[in-house]
Amino acid sequence: MAKEFATETLDKKMSEVFDWSDSSTPVRDALWDYYMQKNSRDTIKTEEDMKKYLDMSDADVAADAEKLLK
């Protein structure tokens, strides 16, 4: 049986998830951009940082994204 990932929050626009954002960028892309800046544009490091979101619940994704991006 294939594992299902909780990615609904990752695929929503920032403005749909957070009342403080008016961005139409998907949460996944906003997090990717954050980690790319943090990792000096190193895609391998950024990919490693992003993997954890595939196993998180939607609530945990939203909480972590708010902590990092607000």
C-alpha positions as CSV (number, residue, x, y, z in Angstrom):
1,M,0.0,0.0,0.0
2,A,1.4,3.4,-1.0
3,K,2.0,5.9,1.7
4,E,-0.2,9.0,1.5
5,F,1.4,12.4,2.3
6,A,-0.4,15.3,3.9
7,T,0.4,17.9,1.4
8,E,-2.9,19.9,1.3
9,T,-1.4,22.8,3.2
10,L,1.8,22.8,1.1
11,D,-0.3,23.2,-2.1
12,K,-2.5,26.1,-0.9
13,K,-1.7,29.7,-1.5
14,M,-0.1,31.5,1.4
15,S,-3.1,33.8,1.6
16,E,-5.4,30.8,2.0
17,V,-3.5,29.4,4.9
18,F,-2.5,32.6,6.8
19,D,-4.6,35.7,7.4
20,W,-1.4,37.8,7.7
21,S,-0.3,37.0,4.1
22,D,-1.7,38.3,0.8
23,S,0.7,36.2,-1.3
24,S,-0.6,33.9,-4.0
25,T,2.6,31.8,-3.7
26,P,2.0,28.2,-2.6
27,V,3.3,27.4,0.9
28,R,5.6,24.8,-0.6
29,D,7.3,27.5,-2.8
30,A,7.5,30.0,0.0
31,L,9.2,27.4,2.2
32,W,11.5,26.4,-0.7
33,D,12.5,30.0,-1.2
34,Y,13.2,30.4,2.5
35,Y,15.5,27.4,2.6
36,M,17.2,28.4,-0.6
37,Q,18.2,31.7,1.0
38,K,19.2,30.0,4.2
39,N,21.3,27.5,2.4
40,S,23.1,29.9,0.1
41,R,21.2,28.6,-2.9
42,D,22.3,25.0,-2.4
43,T,19.5,22.9,-3.9
44,I,20.8,19.7,-2.3
45,K,20.6,21.1,1.2
46,T,17.3,22.7,0.5
47,E,15.8,19.5,-0.7
48,E,16.9,17.8,2.5
49,D,15.3,20.5,4.6
50,M,12.1,20.2,2.6
51,K,11.7,16.4,2.9
52,K,10.4,16.7,6.5
53,Y,7.3,18.5,5.3
54,L,6.1,15.4,3.4
55,D,5.7,13.5,6.6
56,M,4.1,16.3,8.7
57,S,0.5,16.8,9.3
58,D,-1.1,19.8,7.6
59,A,-1.4,21.5,11.0
60,D,2.4,21.0,11.7
61,V,3.2,22.3,8.2
62,A,1.2,25.4,8.8
63,A,2.7,26.0,12.2
64,D,6.3,25.6,11.0
65,A,5.7,27.7,7.9
66,E,4.2,30.5,10.1
67,K,7.2,30.3,12.5
68,L,9.7,30.6,9.6
69,L,7.9,33.0,7.2
70,K,5.9,35.4,9.3
